[in-house]
Amino acid sequence: MSFQLTALYNHPADAAAFDRHYDDVHAPLATKLPDLRSFTVTRPQPGPDGAKPDYHLVAVLVWDSAEAMGASMASDAGKAAVADLENFAGAGVTMLTGPSSTVV
């Protein structure tokens, strides 16, 4: 079992500026988090009915344990990544954490 942080980013006023900052600044900061096992990013597309997805971007970061995630987020790299949120996530972000397991 591993431990993950899921970040659900609301739709920004300027999607292009958000994506540029996320890809060029924030994601590289996140890749420096100590003991990070994986980091995936999804940009949800409209549903089958064409409805706008609830979130603009979903990021999932995985560590081996809650303790590893806590230490990683308390590191200088973790503090830098959290501090960067104010630079691009003004529309809001919801963070969920918890144990995770692979089903398939």
N, C-alpha and C positions, 0 to 999 in steps of 0.2 A: 504494500500500500504506500502511496505517496501523498503529498500534500500540495494543494494548488491554490493559486490566487486567480480569480477570474475578474477582469475589469470590463465593465459594460459602459461604453462611452455613448452619451446622448448625441443627437444630431447637432452639429455645430452650425452657426450662422454661415460660415465660410468653409465648406467641406474641403476645398482645394488647399486652403491655408492649413487647416487641421492636418490633412494627410501629409502635406509637405513637412510640417514640424514633427509629426509622429514618426515618419519614415527616416528623416534626416537627423533628428536630435533625440527624440524620446526612446525609440527602439534601440539605437546604439547604446544609450545609457543603461537600458534594461539588460542588454546582453552582458554587461559587466557585473551583474549581481553574482556574488559568490555562491558557488554550489548549485546554481540553477541547472536543472536537468533538461528542461525543454521550455520553449517559448513559441507559441503559435498566435497568429493574428488572423482574424476573419473579418471581412467587410461584408456584412449580410446584404443579400440582394432582395428585391421585391418578391413577395410570395407568389404562388400560382395565380392568385387573383389580381396581381399587380399592386397589392397594398405595400406601402412603405414599411420596412422593417422597424421594429421598436428601437433598435440601436444602430449607430453609425459604424461602430467598430467593437469587436470583442477580442480581448487578449487573454490568453491562458498561460500562466507561468507555473511550472511544476518543480518542486524540490522533493528530496527523499523523506522529509519529516517536517512537522510543524516547527520544531526547534531549528532546523536548517533554514526554513523560511524566515523565522524571526530574527535569526542572526544575520541573514542576508539583508533583510530590510533595515536592520539597525546599522549596517555597515555604511561607509562613506558613499559607496555606489548606490545603496538603497535610499539614503537620504537625498542624494542628488536626483534620483528618479522621481521621488515623491515631490521634491521641491519644483521639479520641472512641470508638474501637472498644472500649476497656475499659469503657465506660459501658453497653453493651448486647449485645456479642457474646461473652458469657461461655461459650456453648456451643461456640465455635470458628468460625473462618472460614479458608478456604483461598484464597490469592491466586495467580492464574496470570497471567503476562504473556507477551506475544509479538506478533510481527507478525501482522496480519490482513488479509484481502482479502475483498471482496464477491464472492460467486459468482453471485447472481441479483439 
